[in-house]
Amino acid sequence: MYTEPTQTRNSLATSLTVNRSIKTFQMKFVQFMSISKPGRT
C-alpha cells in the first residue's frame, strides 16, 4: 500500500513533464508556422 502514493506522485510528475514538453512543442510549432507563412502574423 506504501507504493501507491509514490506511483501517483510519479504519474503526476510524468504528466506535468509531458504537458510541459507538449506546450514547448506547440510554441515551437506555432513559431515555425508563422515563419513559414509570412502573410500570417
mmCIF file as Biopython writes it, N, C-alpha, C and O atoms, coordinates in Angstrom:
data_model
#
loop_
_atom_site.group_PDB
_atom_site.id
_atom_site.type_symbol
_atom_site.label_atom_id
_atom_site.label_alt_id
_atom_site.label_comp_id
_atom_site.label_asym_id
_atom_site.label_entity_id
_atom_site.label_seq_id
_atom_site.pdbx_PDB_ins_code
_atom_site.Cartn_x
_atom_site.Cartn_y
_atom_site.Cartn_z
_atom_site.occupancy
_atom_site.B_iso_or_equiv
_atom_site.auth_seq_id
_atom_site.auth_asym_id
_atom_site.pdbx_PDB_model_num
ATOM 1   N N  . MET A ? 1  ? 0.823 -1.204 0.000   1.0 0.0 1  A 1 
ATOM 2   C CA . MET A ? 1  ? 0.000 0.000  0.000   1.0 0.0 1  A 1 
ATOM 3   C C  . MET A ? 1  ? 0.866 1.267  0.000   1.0 0.0 1  A 1 
ATOM 4   O O  . MET A ? 1  ? 0.414 2.355  -0.357  1.0 0.0 1  A 1 
ATOM 5   N N  . TYR A ? 2  ? 2.139 1.083  0.418   1.0 0.0 2  A 1 
ATOM 6   C CA . TYR A ? 2  ? 3.012 2.256  0.510   1.0 0.0 2  A 1 
ATOM 7   C C  . TYR A ? 2  ? 3.519 2.689  -0.867  1.0 0.0 2  A 1 
ATOM 8   O O  . TYR A ? 2  ? 4.072 3.779  -1.015  1.0 0.0 2  A 1 
ATOM 9   N N  . THR A ? 3  ? 3.328 1.831  -1.871  1.0 0.0 3  A 1 
ATOM 10  C CA . THR A ? 3  ? 3.827 2.172  -3.199  1.0 0.0 3  A 1 
ATOM 11  C C  . THR A ? 3  ? 2.818 3.029  -3.959  1.0 0.0 3  A 1 
ATOM 12  O O  . THR A ? 3  ? 3.169 3.666  -4.952  1.0 0.0 3  A 1 
ATOM 13  N N  . GLU A ? 4  ? 1.578 3.049  -3.500  1.0 0.0 4  A 1 
ATOM 14  C CA . GLU A ? 4  ? 0.552 3.796  -4.233  1.0 0.0 4  A 1 
ATOM 15  C C  . GLU A ? 4  ? 0.830 5.298  -4.295  1.0 0.0 4  A 1 
ATOM 16  O O  . GLU A ? 4  ? 0.777 5.876  -5.381  1.0 0.0 4  A 1 
ATOM 17  N N  . PRO A ? 5  ? 1.129 5.954  -3.153  1.0 0.0 5  A 1 
ATOM 18  C CA . PRO A ? 5  ? 1.397 7.398  -3.232  1.0 0.0 5  A 1 
ATOM 19  C C  . PRO A ? 5  ? 2.597 7.711  -4.119  1.0 0.0 5  A 1 
ATOM 20  O O  . PRO A ? 5  ? 2.606 8.720  -4.824  1.0 0.0 5  A 1 
ATOM 21  N N  . THR A ? 6  ? 3.610 6.845  -4.084  1.0 0.0 6  A 1 
ATOM 22  C CA . THR A ? 6  ? 4.786 7.070  -4.922  1.0 0.0 6  A 1 
ATOM 23  C C  . THR A ? 6  ? 4.411 6.958  -6.397  1.0 0.0 6  A 1 
ATOM 24  O O  . THR A ? 6  ? 4.860 7.760  -7.215  1.0 0.0 6  A 1 
ATOM 25  N N  . GLN A ? 7  ? 3.597 5.974  -6.734  1.0 0.0 7  A 1 
ATOM 26  C CA . GLN A ? 7  ? 3.179 5.818  -8.133  1.0 0.0 7  A 1 
ATOM 27  C C  . GLN A ? 7  ? 2.354 7.016  -8.577  1.0 0.0 7  A 1 
ATOM 28  O O  . GLN A ? 7  ? 2.528 7.525  -9.684  1.0 0.0 7  A 1 
ATOM 29  N N  . THR A ? 8  ? 1.445 7.469  -7.696  1.0 0.0 8  A 1 
ATOM 30  C CA . THR A ? 8  ? 0.628 8.634  -8.042  1.0 0.0 8  A 1 
ATOM 31  C C  . THR A ? 8  ? 1.513 9.853  -8.248  1.0 0.0 8  A 1 
ATOM 32  O O  . THR A ? 8  ? 1.320 10.627 -9.185  1.0 0.0 8  A 1 
ATOM 33  N N  . ARG A ? 9  ? 2.489 10.012 -7.357  1.0 0.0 9  A 1 
ATOM 34  C CA . ARG A ? 9  ? 3.386 11.161 -7.470  1.0 0.0 9  A 1 
ATOM 35  C C  . ARG A ? 9  ? 4.184 11.071 -8.767  1.0 0.0 9  A 1 
ATOM 36  O O  . ARG A ? 9  ? 4.378 12.071 -9.457  1.0 0.0 9  A 1 
ATOM 37  N N  . ASN A ? 10 ? 4.643 9.866  -9.090  1.0 0.0 10 A 1 
ATOM 38  C CA . ASN A ? 10 ? 5.429 9.686  -10.313 1.0 0.0 10 A 1 
ATOM 39  C C  . ASN A ? 10 ? 4.580 9.973  -11.549 1.0 0.0 10 A 1 
ATOM 40  O O  . ASN A ? 10 ? 5.040 10.624 -12.487 1.0 0.0 10 A 1 
ATOM 41  N N  . SER A ? 11 ? 3.343 9.486  -11.546 1.0 0.0 11 A 1 
ATOM 42  C CA . SER A ? 11 ? 2.480 9.709  -12.707 1.0 0.0 11 A 1 
ATOM 43  C C  . SER A ? 11 ? 2.144 11.189 -12.834 1.0 0.0 11 A 1 
ATOM 44  O O  . SER A ? 11 ? 2.045 11.715 -13.943 1.0 0.0 11 A 1 
ATOM 45  N N  . LEU A ? 12 ? 1.968 11.860 -11.693 1.0 0.0 12 A 1 
ATOM 46  C CA . LEU A ? 12 ? 1.703 13.302 -11.732 1.0 0.0 12 A 1 
ATOM 47  C C  . LEU A ? 12 ? 2.899 14.039 -12.315 1.0 0.0 12 A 1 
ATOM 48  O O  . LEU A ? 12 ? 2.742 14.919 -13.162 1.0 0.0 12 A 1 
ATOM 49  N N  . ALA A ? 13 ? 4.089 13.679 -11.860 1.0 0.0 13 A 1 
ATOM 50  C CA . ALA A ? 13 ? 5.297 14.329 -12.372 1.0 0.0 13 A 1 
ATOM 51  C C  . ALA A ? 13 ? 5.458 14.040 -13.862 1.0 0.0 13 A 1 
ATOM 52  O O  . ALA A ? 13 ? 5.854 14.914 -14.634 1.0 0.0 13 A 1 
ATOM 53  N N  . THR A ? 14 ? 5.147 12.810 -14.256 1.0 0.0 14 A 1 
ATOM 54  C CA . THR A ? 14 ? 5.269 12.448 -15.668 1.0 0.0 14 A 1 
ATOM 55  C C  . THR A ? 14 ? 4.291 13.253 -16.520 1.0 0.0 14 A 1 
ATOM 56  O O  . THR A ? 14 ? 4.657 13.763 -17.579 1.0 0.0 14 A 1 
ATOM 57  N N  . SER A ? 15 ? 3.042 13.365 -16.053 1.0 0.0 15 A 1 
ATOM 58  C CA . SER A ? 15 ? 2.048 14.119 -16.816 1.0 0.0 15 A 1 
ATOM 59  C C  . SER A ? 15 ? 2.431 15.594 -16.876 1.0 0.0 15 A 1 
ATOM 60  O O  . SER A ? 15 ? 2.216 16.255 -17.892 1.0 0.0 15 A 1 
ATOM 61  N N  . LEU A ? 16 ? 3.001 16.111 -15.779 1.0 0.0 16 A 1 
ATOM 62  C CA . LEU A ? 16 ? 3.445 17.508 -15.779 1.0 0.0 16 A 1 
ATOM 63  C C  . LEU A ? 16 ? 4.558 17.702 -16.796 1.0 0.0 16 A 1 
ATOM 64  O O  . LEU A ? 16 ? 4.561 18.682 -17.542 1.0 0.0 16 A 1 
ATOM 65  N N  . THR A ? 17 ? 5.506 16.766 -16.827 1.0 0.0 17 A 1 
ATOM 66  C CA . THR A ? 17 ? 6.609 16.868 -17.778 1.0 0.0 17 A 1 
ATOM 67  C C  . THR A ? 17 ? 6.093 16.753 -19.209 1.0 0.0 17 A 1 
ATOM 68  O O  . THR A ? 17 ? 6.550 17.467 -20.102 1.0 0.0 17 A 1 
ATOM 69  N N  . VAL A ? 18 ? 5.139 15.850 -19.418 1.0 0.0 18 A 1 
ATOM 70  C CA . VAL A ? 18 ? 4.563 15.679 -20.757 1.0 0.0 18 A 1 
ATOM 71  C C  . VAL A ? 18 ? 3.838 16.946 -21.182 1.0 0.0 18 A 1 
ATOM 72  O O  . VAL A ? 18 ? 3.980 17.399 -22.318 1.0 0.0 18 A 1 
ATOM 73  N N  . ASN A ? 19 ? 3.056 17.520 -20.261 1.0 0.0 19 A 1 
ATOM 74  C CA . ASN A ? 19 ? 2.343 18.761 -20.580 1.0 0.0 19 A 1 
ATOM 75  C C  . ASN A ? 19 ? 3.326 19.865 -20.936 1.0 0.0 19 A 1 
ATOM 76  O O  . ASN A ? 19 ? 3.107 20.634 -21.871 1.0 0.0 19 A 1 
ATOM 77  N N  . ARG A ? 20 ? 4.425 19.931 -20.166 1.0 0.0 20 A 1 
ATOM 78  C CA . ARG A ? 20 ? 5.419 20.975 -20.406 1.0 0.0 20 A 1 
ATOM 79  C C  . ARG A ? 20 ? 6.037 20.803 -21.786 1.0 0.0 20 A 1 
ATOM 80  O O  . ARG A ? 20 ? 6.189 21.773 -22.529 1.0 0.0 20 A 1 
ATOM 81  N N  . SER A ? 21 ? 6.396 19.561 -22.131 1.0 0.0 21 A 1 
ATOM 82  C CA . SER A ? 21 ? 7.032 19.319 -23.427 1.0 0.0 21 A 1 
ATOM 83  C C  . SER A ? 21 ? 6.046 19.566 -24.563 1.0 0.0 21 A 1 
ATOM 84  O O  . SER A ? 21 ? 6.429 20.039 -25.633 1.0 0.0 21 A 1 
ATOM 85  N N  . ILE A ? 22 ? 4.772 19.241 -24.326 1.0 0.0 22 A 1 
ATOM 86  C CA . ILE A ? 22 ? 3.750 19.481 -25.351 1.0 0.0 22 A 1 
ATOM 87  C C  . ILE A ? 22 ? 3.588 20.975 -25.580 1.0 0.0 22 A 1 
ATOM 88  O O  . ILE A ? 22 ? 3.486 21.423 -26.722 1.0 0.0 22 A 1 
ATOM 89  N N  . LYS A ? 23 ? 3.563 21.755 -24.490 1.0 0.0 23 A 1 
ATOM 90  C CA . LYS A ? 23 ? 3.420 23.207 -24.634 1.0 0.0 23 A 1 
ATOM 91  C C  . LYS A ? 23 ? 4.623 23.784 -25.357 1.0 0.0 23 A 1 
ATOM 92  O O  . LYS A ? 23 ? 4.480 24.666 -26.203 1.0 0.0 23 A 1 
ATOM 93  N N  . THR A ? 24 ? 5.817 23.285 -25.024 1.0 0.0 24 A 1 
ATOM 94  C CA . THR A ? 24 ? 7.026 23.769 -25.688 1.0 0.0 24 A 1 
ATOM 95  C C  . THR A ? 24 ? 6.979 23.434 -27.171 1.0 0.0 24 A 1 
ATOM 96  O O  . THR A ? 24 ? 7.343 24.256 -28.012 1.0 0.0 24 A 1 
ATOM 97  N N  . PHE A ? 25 ? 6.525 22.212 -27.493 1.0 0.0 25 A 1 
ATOM 98  C CA . PHE A ? 25 ? 6.434 21.806 -28.890 1.0 0.0 25 A 1 
ATOM 99  C C  . PHE A ? 25 ? 5.411 22.657 -29.626 1.0 0.0 25 A 1 
ATOM 100 O O  . PHE A ? 25 ? 5.646 23.061 -30.765 1.0 0.0 25 A 1 
ATOM 101 N N  . GLN A ? 26 ? 4.262 22.939 -28.978 1.0 0.0 26 A 1 
ATOM 102 C CA . GLN A ? 26 ? 3.235 23.765 -29.613 1.0 0.0 26 A 1 
ATOM 103 C C  . GLN A ? 26 ? 3.775 25.160 -29.901 1.0 0.0 26 A 1 
ATOM 104 O O  . GLN A ? 26 ? 3.541 25.710 -30.977 1.0 0.0 26 A 1 
ATOM 105 N N  . MET A ? 27 ? 4.502 25.736 -28.934 1.0 0.0 27 A 1 
ATOM 106 C CA . MET A ? 27 ? 5.063 27.072 -29.136 1.0 0.0 27 A 1 
ATOM 107 C C  . MET A ? 27 ? 6.042 27.072 -30.297 1.0 0.0 27 A 1 
ATOM 108 O O  . MET A ? 27 ? 6.005 27.965 -31.144 1.0 0.0 27 A 1 
ATOM 109 N N  . LYS A ? 28 ? 6.926 26.066 -30.342 1.0 0.0 28 A 1 
ATOM 110 C CA . LYS A ? 28 ? 7.898 25.985 -31.431 1.0 0.0 28 A 1 
ATOM 111 C C  . LYS A ? 28 ? 7.189 25.765 -32.764 1.0 0.0 28 A 1 
ATOM 112 O O  . LYS A ? 28 ? 7.594 26.312 -33.789 1.0 0.0 28 A 1 
ATOM 113 N N  . PHE A ? 29 ? 6.121 24.955 -32.741 1.0 0.0 29 A 1 
ATOM 114 C CA . PHE A ? 29 ? 5.383 24.681 -33.972 1.0 0.0 29 A 1 
ATOM 115 C C  . PHE A ? 29 ? 4.703 25.949 -34.474 1.0 0.0 29 A 1 
ATOM 116 O O  . PHE A ? 29 ? 4.706 26.233 -35.671 1.0 0.0 29 A 1 
ATOM 117 N N  . VAL A ? 30 ? 4.117 26.713 -33.542 1.0 0.0 30 A 1 
ATOM 118 C CA . VAL A ? 30 ? 3.456 27.967 -33.926 1.0 0.0 30 A 1 
ATOM 119 C C  . VAL A ? 30 ? 4.473 28.945 -34.501 1.0 0.0 30 A 1 
ATOM 120 O O  . VAL A ? 30 ? 4.206 29.618 -35.496 1.0 0.0 30 A 1 
ATOM 121 N N  . GLN A ? 31 ? 5.651 29.020 -33.860 1.0 0.0 31 A 1 
ATOM 122 C CA . GLN A ? 31 ? 6.695 29.907 -34.369 1.0 0.0 31 A 1 
ATOM 123 C C  . GLN A ? 31 ? 7.122 29.472 -35.769 1.0 0.0 31 A 1 
ATOM 124 O O  . GLN A ? 31 ? 7.303 30.306 -36.657 1.0 0.0 31 A 1 
ATOM 125 N N  . PHE A ? 32 ? 7.280 28.165 -35.961 1.0 0.0 32 A 1 
ATOM 126 C CA . PHE A ? 32 ? 7.697 27.650 -37.262 1.0 0.0 32 A 1 
ATOM 127 C C  . PHE A ? 32 ? 6.652 27.962 -38.325 1.0 0.0 32 A 1 
ATOM 128 O O  . PHE A ? 32 ? 6.996 28.350 -39.441 1.0 0.0 32 A 1 
ATOM 129 N N  . MET A ? 33 ? 5.367 27.793 -37.981 1.0 0.0 33 A 1 
ATOM 130 C CA . MET A ? 33 ? 4.295 28.067 -38.934 1.0 0.0 33 A 1 
ATOM 131 C C  . MET A ? 33 ? 4.262 29.548 -39.282 1.0 0.0 33 A 1 
ATOM 132 O O  . MET A ? 33 ? 4.075 29.907 -40.445 1.0 0.0 33 A 1 
ATOM 133 N N  . SER A ? 34 ? 4.442 30.413 -38.288 1.0 0.0 34 A 1 
ATOM 134 C CA . SER A ? 34 ? 4.403 31.856 -38.554 1.0 0.0 34 A 1 
ATOM 135 C C  . SER A ? 34 ? 5.607 32.266 -39.397 1.0 0.0 34 A 1 
ATOM 136 O O  . SER A ? 34 ? 5.531 33.214 -40.179 1.0 0.0 34 A 1 
ATOM 137 N N  . ILE A ? 35 ? 6.724 31.545 -39.233 1.0 0.0 35 A 1 
ATOM 138 C CA . ILE A ? 35 ? 7.917 31.857 -40.031 1.0 0.0 35 A 1 
ATOM 139 C C  . ILE A ? 35 ? 7.721 31.368 -41.470 1.0 0.0 35 A 1 
ATOM 140 O O  . ILE A ? 35 ? 8.099 32.055 -42.419 1.0 0.0 35 A 1 
ATOM 141 N N  . SER A ? 36 ? 7.133 30.183 -41.626 1.0 0.0 36 A 1 
ATOM 142 C CA . SER A ? 36 ? 6.975 29.617 -42.965 1.0 0.0 36 A 1 
ATOM 143 C C  . SER A ? 36 ? 5.875 30.343 -43.737 1.0 0.0 36 A 1 
ATOM 144 O O  . SER A ? 36 ? 5.872 30.334 -44.968 1.0 0.0 36 A 1 
ATOM 145 N N  . LYS A ? 37 ? 4.936 30.977 -43.016 1.0 0.0 37 A 1 
ATOM 146 C CA . LYS A ? 37 ? 3.873 31.737 -43.684 1.0 0.0 37 A 1 
ATOM 147 C C  . LYS A ? 37 ? 4.017 33.211 -43.304 1.0 0.0 37 A 1 
ATOM 148 O O  . LYS A ? 37 ? 3.480 33.633 -42.280 1.0 0.0 37 A 1 
ATOM 149 N N  . PRO A ? 38 ? 4.729 33.995 -44.105 1.0 0.0 38 A 1 
ATOM 150 C CA . PRO A ? 38 ? 4.967 35.398 -43.754 1.0 0.0 38 A 1 
ATOM 151 C C  . PRO A ? 38 ? 3.686 36.226 -43.778 1.0 0.0 38 A 1 
ATOM 152 O O  . PRO A ? 38 ? 3.607 37.253 -43.104 1.0 0.0 38 A 1 
ATOM 153 N N  . GLY A ? 39 ? 2.692 35.802 -44.535 1.0 0.0 39 A 1 
ATOM 154 C CA . GLY A ? 39 ? 1.450 36.562 -44.635 1.0 0.0 39 A 1 
ATOM 155 C C  . GLY A ? 39 ? 0.702 36.600 -43.313 1.0 0.0 39 A 1 
ATOM 156 O O  . GLY A ? 39 ? 0.029 37.582 -43.001 1.0 0.0 39 A 1 
ATOM 157 N N  . ARG A ? 40 ? 0.822 35.516 -42.528 1.0 0.0 40 A 1 
ATOM 158 C CA . ARG A ? 40 ? 0.127 35.467 -41.236 1.0 0.0 40 A 1 
ATOM 159 C C  . ARG A ? 40 ? 1.020 36.030 -40.141 1.0 0.0 40 A 1 
ATOM 160 O O  . ARG A ? 40 ? 2.227 35.787 -40.116 1.0 0.0 40 A 1 
ATOM 161 N N  . THR A ? 41 ? 0.408 36.785 -39.238 1.0 0.0 41 A 1 
ATOM 162 C CA . THR A ? 41 ? 1.178 37.389 -38.156 1.0 0.0 41 A 1 
ATOM 163 C C  . THR A ? 41 ? 0.724 36.813 -36.827 1.0 0.0 41 A 1 
ATOM 164 O O  . THR A ? 41 ? 1.249 37.189 -35.779 1.0 0.0 41 A 1 
#
